[in-house]
Amino acid sequence: MKNKLLITISGIFAIILFTGCSHKITLKPSLDEIQTMNIDKKLNLNVGYYISNSDRNKEVITPGGGGDRVDYTPYKDVEVAFKTVLSKKFNNVFSLASINDKNFINTNNIKYVFVPKITTNSFSPSMFTWPPTKFTFNLICKATDTKGNVIWSETILSEGYAEFEEFKNNFSLSAQRATEKAFKNLISKLNQPSSFSKHHAKEQESKQKRIVDNFLDKDDFQGLKSYTEQNPNAVYFISNEELRLALTGPKSLKIGDIKKLLQKGRSETIVTALIKRAKTPYKEFTLKEIDILTKMGLSDNIIASMINVTTELLKDLKLKSEQEFFLRQQKKFASENNTQQKVDNQGNPIMETIGKELGKQGAKMMLDSLFR
């Protein structure tokens, strides 16, 4: 009888020992150090993030010590930290109820959507205490643009450790150390020169080119002039060299305006003085462009004044860097346009001649309209 009782008790003890209990912990990291980390450059962009309801409410169970287990809701636990990290890099951060909610995305001018994927594990060698001494937190974070293209992706593997003397007052300590380390790492990843700035700049360039092309297609010369006054670098997307030069320069003192002043009888002395007090540069003219300016009727003194004031203003390296960037884009677009024109007119010299003549006449009509 006693043997049977001992066997029964032993069996119950074994079941308890090897099946164990499940204990609730939280992965919520301390936000103090996360909030104090610096971001080199905060981007003036709105972004969203998407965590599905099933992920947000998902309960995960992983091993603890003594045969016990720990359970937690990883997405819900770290959502605030995730949003905090994004808010350090971007202007506004929105939670999306649906990743396909185009109306919400457009209304809030959301440029990128972040989607986190989390996997975890835990471990403790102890036979007597259940809190995990080691916790592994893996985060795969992807960002897509409004068309669903992945423009940024990072994988972060983080581990947190805690011994008995440390976790006896906080059973979640190893997990929280892992998540805090992961989100600090995520800030570092976002802080690196990334494709966000490049992608945004490329979008702005494409937008400017579309707007410029639209003005040209509609022969809206005044609209084009107004637009380039507000967005001076947009002139680099004008393929016609004479027109591009005419619209280059400070507001009310563009090269076309200078030509108009001279035609109306203003002396070179006055015009040169006006150029010298310009606050924004013209451009670093090539020899070919100087020849075009001469054909437009500008004297060496006028051209030299524009070169000198530009040289002085471009000592500001930021302005020079910006102009060099748009010059590279101008060459790129010019190369693409030339390639397409060669394909379209290949083997047809008559069409090539007509195209060049129409280009000259179109530019002359626009210049006469803008600066008469």
C-alpha positions as CSV (number, residue, x, y, z in Angstrom):
1,M,0.0,0.0,0.0
2,K,2.8,2.4,1.0
3,N,4.7,1.6,-2.2
4,K,1.7,2.4,-4.3
5,L,1.3,5.7,-2.4
6,L,5.0,6.6,-3.0
7,I,4.7,5.8,-6.6
8,T,1.6,8.0,-7.0
9,I,3.3,10.9,-5.1
10,S,6.4,10.5,-7.2
11,G,4.4,10.5,-10.4
12,I,2.6,13.7,-9.4
13,F,5.9,15.3,-8.4
14,A,7.4,14.3,-11.8
15,I,4.4,15.7,-13.7
16,I,4.7,19.0,-11.8
17,L,8.5,19.0,-12.3
18,F,8.6,18.3,-16.0
19,T,5.4,20.1,-17.1
20,G,5.9,23.1,-14.9
21,C,3.8,26.3,-14.6
22,S,3.6,29.3,-16.8
23,H,4.5,32.7,-15.4
24,K,3.6,36.1,-16.8
25,I,6.4,38.5,-17.6
26,T,6.7,41.7,-19.7
27,L,9.1,42.7,-22.4
28,K,8.5,46.5,-21.9
29,P,11.9,48.1,-21.9
30,S,12.8,51.2,-19.9
31,L,12.4,54.3,-22.2
32,D,14.8,56.5,-20.2
33,E,18.0,55.6,-22.1
34,I,16.1,55.2,-25.4
35,Q,14.7,58.8,-25.1
36,T,18.1,60.3,-24.3
37,M,19.8,58.8,-27.4
38,N,20.6,61.3,-30.1
39,I,19.5,61.3,-33.7
40,D,21.9,63.2,-36.0
41,K,19.1,64.5,-38.3
42,K,15.4,64.2,-37.7
43,L,13.5,64.0,-41.0
44,N,10.5,66.2,-41.6
45,L,8.4,63.3,-42.8
46,N,5.3,61.5,-41.6
47,V,5.5,57.7,-41.2
48,G,3.2,54.9,-40.0
49,Y,3.7,51.5,-38.5
50,Y,1.5,48.4,-38.8
51,I,1.0,45.7,-36.2
52,S,-1.9,43.4,-37.0
53,N,-4.4,42.7,-34.2
54,S,-3.5,39.1,-34.2
55,D,0.2,40.0,-33.6
56,R,-0.7,42.6,-31.0
57,N,-2.7,40.1,-29.0
58,K,-0.4,37.1,-29.6
59,E,0.7,35.4,-26.5
60,V,4.1,33.6,-26.7
61,I,5.3,30.9,-24.3
62,T,9.0,30.1,-24.0
63,P,11.1,28.1,-21.4
64,G,12.0,29.4,-18.0
65,G,13.9,27.6,-15.2
66,G,12.9,24.6,-13.1
67,G,10.8,23.2,-15.9
68,D,8.5,26.2,-15.8
69,R,7.6,28.5,-18.7
70,V,7.1,32.2,-19.2
71,D,4.4,33.9,-21.3
72,Y,4.2,37.4,-22.7
73,T,2.7,39.5,-25.5
74,P,5.8,40.7,-27.4
75,Y,4.2,43.1,-29.9
76,K,1.9,44.7,-27.3
77,D,4.8,44.9,-24.8
78,V,7.2,46.8,-27.1
79,E,4.8,48.9,-29.2
80,V,5.4,52.1,-27.2
81,A,9.1,51.7,-27.4
82,F,8.9,51.0,-31.2
83,K,6.8,54.2,-31.7
84,T,9.2,56.2,-29.5
85,V,12.2,55.1,-31.6
86,L,10.4,56.1,-34.9
87,S,9.4,59.4,-33.3
88,K,13.0,60.3,-32.7
89,K,13.8,60.0,-36.4
90,F,10.5,61.2,-38.1
91,N,8.2,64.2,-37.6
92,N,5.0,62.3,-36.9
93,V,4.3,58.6,-36.4
94,F,0.9,57.0,-36.9
95,S,-0.4,53.6,-36.0
96,L,-2.2,52.0,-39.0
97,A,-5.3,49.9,-38.5
98,S,-4.7,48.4,-41.9
99,I,-1.6,48.4,-44.0
100,N,-3.9,49.0,-47.1
101,D,-5.7,52.0,-45.7
102,K,-4.7,54.3,-48.5
103,N,-7.2,57.0,-47.4
104,F,-5.6,57.3,-44.0
105,I,-2.1,57.2,-45.5
106,N,-2.8,60.0,-48.0
107,T,-4.8,62.1,-45.5
108,N,-1.9,62.1,-43.1
109,N,0.8,62.4,-45.8
110,I,2.5,59.2,-44.7
111,K,5.6,58.5,-46.7
112,Y,6.8,55.2,-45.3
113,V,5.2,52.3,-43.4
114,F,7.2,50.3,-40.9
115,V,6.3,46.7,-40.2
116,P,8.1,44.8,-37.3
117,K,8.4,41.1,-37.1
118,I,9.5,39.7,-33.7
119,T,10.8,36.3,-32.6
120,T,11.9,35.4,-29.1
121,N,13.3,32.7,-26.9
122,S,14.3,32.3,-23.3
123,F,16.4,30.0,-21.1
124,S,17.5,29.3,-17.5
125,P,19.7,26.5,-16.3
126,S,18.2,26.6,-12.8
127,M,16.1,23.7,-11.4
128,F,14.7,25.8,-8.6
129,T,13.9,29.3,-10.0
130,W,11.7,30.0,-13.0
131,P,12.7,33.5,-14.3
132,P,14.8,33.3,-17.4
133,T,18.5,34.1,-17.0
134,K,18.9,34.6,-20.8
135,F,16.4,36.1,-23.2
136,T,16.8,36.4,-27.0
137,F,14.9,39.1,-28.9
138,N,15.0,39.1,-32.7
139,L,13.5,42.1,-34.6
140,I,13.2,42.3,-38.4
141,C,12.0,45.7,-39.4
142,K,11.0,46.7,-42.9
143,A,9.9,50.1,-44.3
144,T,7.9,50.4,-47.5
145,D,7.0,53.4,-49.6
146,T,3.4,54.3,-50.6
147,K,3.7,51.9,-53.5
148,G,4.6,48.9,-51.3
149,N,8.3,48.9,-52.4
150,V,10.7,47.9,-49.6
151,I,13.2,50.8,-49.3
152,W,14.8,49.9,-45.9
153,S,15.2,46.7,-43.9
154,E,17.2,45.8,-40.8
155,T,17.6,42.7,-38.7
156,I,18.5,43.1,-35.1
157,L,19.5,40.2,-32.8
158,S,19.7,41.1,-29.1
159,E,20.3,39.1,-25.9
160,G,19.6,40.0,-22.3
161,Y,21.0,38.3,-19.2
162,A,20.1,38.5,-15.5
163,E,21.3,36.4,-12.5
164,F,19.2,35.5,-9.4
165,E,20.6,38.3,-7.3
166,E,19.5,40.8,-10.1
167,F,16.1,39.4,-11.1
168,K,14.7,38.5,-7.7
169,N,13.0,42.0,-7.7
170,N,12.2,42.0,-11.4
171,F,11.4,38.6,-13.0
172,S,11.3,40.2,-16.4
173,L,14.8,41.7,-16.2
174,S,16.6,39.6,-18.8
175,A,13.8,40.2,-21.3
176,Q,13.7,43.9,-20.7
177,R,17.4,44.1,-21.1
178,A,17.2,42.4,-24.4
179,T,14.5,44.7,-25.8
180,E,16.1,47.8,-24.5
181,K,19.4,46.8,-26.2
182,A,17.4,46.0,-29.4
183,F,15.7,49.4,-29.6
184,K,18.8,51.3,-28.9
185,N,20.4,49.4,-31.7
186,L,17.4,50.3,-33.9
187,I,18.0,54.0,-33.2
188,S,21.6,53.5,-34.3
189,K,20.5,51.9,-37.5
190,L,18.1,54.7,-38.3
191,N,20.8,57.2,-37.4
192,Q,23.1,55.9,-40.2
193,P,23.0,57.5,-43.7
194,S,20.1,55.7,-45.0
195,S,17.9,55.3,-48.1
196,F,15.1,57.4,-46.5
197,S,16.9,60.7,-47.3
198,K,18.0,59.4,-50.7
199,H,14.5,58.1,-51.5
200,H,12.8,61.3,-50.4
201,A,15.3,63.4,-52.4
202,K,14.7,61.2,-55.5
203,E,10.9,61.6,-55.1
204,Q,11.3,65.4,-54.9
205,E,13.5,65.5,-58.0
206,S,10.9,63.4,-59.9
207,K,8.1,65.7,-58.7
208,Q,10.0,68.8,-59.8
209,K,10.8,67.3,-63.2
210,R,7.1,66.3,-63.7
211,I,6.0,69.9,-62.8
212,V,8.6,71.5,-65.1
213,D,7.6,69.1,-68.0
214,N,3.9,70.0,-67.4
215,F,4.5,73.7,-67.7
216,L,6.5,73.1,-70.9
217,D,3.8,70.9,-72.4
218,K,1.2,73.5,-71.7
219,D,3.4,76.4,-72.9
220,D,2.7,77.9,-69.5
221,F,5.8,80.1,-69.5
222,Q,4.8,82.4,-66.7
223,G,3.9,79.5,-64.5
224,L,7.3,78.0,-65.2
225,K,9.0,81.2,-64.2
226,S,7.0,81.5,-61.0
227,Y,7.7,77.9,-60.1
228,T,11.5,78.2,-60.7
229,E,11.5,81.4,-58.5
230,Q,10.1,79.3,-55.7
231,N,12.2,76.2,-56.5
232,P,15.4,77.5,-58.1
233,N,17.0,74.1,-58.6
234,A,14.1,73.1,-60.8
235,V,15.7,74.9,-63.7
236,Y,18.2,71.9,-63.9
237,F,15.3,69.8,-65.3
238,I,14.9,72.1,-68.3
239,S,16.7,70.5,-71.2
240,N,16.9,73.6,-73.5
241,E,20.1,75.3,-72.5
242,E,19.2,78.9,-73.4
243,L,15.8,78.7,-71.6
244,R,17.5,77.0,-68.5
245,L,20.1,79.8,-68.4
246,A,17.4,82.5,-68.8
247,L,15.6,81.2,-65.7
248,T,18.8,80.9,-63.7
249,G,19.5,83.3,-60.9
250,P,17.9,85.3,-58.0
251,K,14.2,86.3,-58.2
252,S,13.7,89.5,-60.3
253,L,17.4,89.3,-61.4
254,K,17.5,86.1,-63.4
255,I,19.6,86.1,-66.5
256,G,16.5,86.8,-68.6
257,D,15.7,89.8,-66.3
258,I,19.2,91.1,-66.8
259,K,18.8,90.8,-70.6
260,K,15.5,92.7,-70.3
261,L,17.1,95.5,-68.2
262,L,19.8,96.0,-70.8
263,Q,17.3,96.0,-73.7
264,K,15.4,98.7,-71.8
265,G,18.5,100.9,-71.7
266,R,19.9,100.3,-68.2
267,S,23.6,100.8,-68.1
268,E,26.0,98.0,-67.5
269,T,27.3,99.9,-64.4
270,I,23.8,99.7,-62.8
271,V,23.2,96.1,-63.8
272,T,26.6,95.0,-62.6
273,A,26.0,96.7,-59.2
274,L,22.6,94.9,-58.9
275,I,24.3,91.6,-59.7
276,K,27.0,92.2,-57.0
277,R,24.4,92.5,-54.3
278,A,22.6,89.3,-55.1
279,K,22.1,87.0,-52.2
280,T,21.7,83.8,-54.1
281,P,24.1,82.4,-56.7
282,Y,23.7,82.0,-60.5
283,K,25.7,78.9,-61.3
284,E,29.3,77.8,-62.2
285,F,29.0,78.4,-65.9
286,T,30.7,76.0,-68.3
287,L,32.6,77.4,-71.3
288,K,29.7,76.3,-73.5
289,E,27.2,78.2,-71.3
290,I,29.4,81.3,-71.4
291,D,29.2,81.1,-75.2
292,I,25.4,80.9,-75.0
293,L,25.3,83.9,-72.7
294,T,27.4,85.9,-75.1
295,K,25.0,85.0,-78.0
296,M,22.2,86.1,-75.7
297,G,23.7,89.6,-75.8
298,L,25.4,89.7,-72.4
299,S,28.8,91.4,-72.2
300,D,32.0,90.0,-70.6
301,N,31.6,92.4,-67.7
302,I,28.0,91.2,-67.0
303,I,29.1,87.5,-67.3
304,A,32.1,88.1,-65.1
305,S,29.9,89.8,-62.4
306,M,27.7,86.7,-62.3
307,I,30.7,84.4,-62.0
308,N,32.2,86.5,-59.2
309,V,29.1,86.8,-57.1
310,T,28.5,83.0,-57.5
311,T,32.0,82.2,-56.5
312,E,31.7,84.2,-53.3
313,L,28.3,82.8,-52.4
314,L,29.4,79.2,-53.2
315,K,32.0,79.5,-50.5
316,D,29.1,78.3,-48.4
317,L,29.8,74.6,-48.9
318,K,26.2,73.6,-48.3
319,L,25.0,75.6,-51.3
320,K,27.9,74.3,-53.4
321,S,27.1,70.7,-52.5
322,E,23.4,71.2,-53.3
323,Q,24.2,72.7,-56.7
324,E,26.7,70.0,-57.6
325,F,24.0,67.4,-56.7
326,F,21.5,69.0,-59.1
327,L,24.1,69.4,-61.8
328,R,24.7,65.6,-61.6
329,Q,20.9,65.1,-61.9
330,Q,20.8,67.5,-64.9
331,K,23.5,65.5,-66.7
332,K,21.7,62.3,-65.9
333,F,18.4,63.5,-67.3
334,A,20.1,65.1,-70.3
335,S,21.9,61.8,-71.0
336,E,18.6,59.9,-70.8
337,N,16.8,62.4,-73.0
338,N,19.6,62.3,-75.6
339,T,19.6,58.5,-75.7
340,Q,15.8,58.4,-76.3
341,Q,16.0,61.1,-79.0
342,K,18.8,59.1,-80.8
343,V,16.6,56.0,-80.7
344,D,13.6,57.9,-81.9
345,N,15.4,59.7,-84.7
346,Q,18.0,57.2,-85.6
347,G,18.6,57.0,-89.3
348,N,16.3,60.1,-90.0
349,P,18.5,63.2,-90.4
350,I,15.5,65.3,-91.5
351,M,13.7,64.6,-88.2
352,E,16.9,65.5,-86.3
353,T,17.2,68.9,-88.1
354,I,13.5,69.6,-87.6
355,G,13.7,68.8,-83.9
356,K,16.6,71.1,-83.3
357,E,15.0,73.9,-85.2
358,L,11.7,73.5,-83.3
359,G,13.6,73.5,-80.0
360,K,15.3,76.8,-80.9
361,Q,12.1,78.4,-82.0
362,G,10.2,77.2,-78.9
363,A,12.9,78.6,-76.5
364,K,12.9,81.9,-78.4
365,M,9.1,82.2,-78.1
366,M,9.3,81.5,-74.4
367,L,12.1,83.9,-73.7
368,D,10.3,86.6,-75.7
369,S,7.1,86.0,-73.7
370,L,8.8,86.0,-70.3
371,F,11.4,88.8,-70.6
372,R,10.0,91.3,-73.1
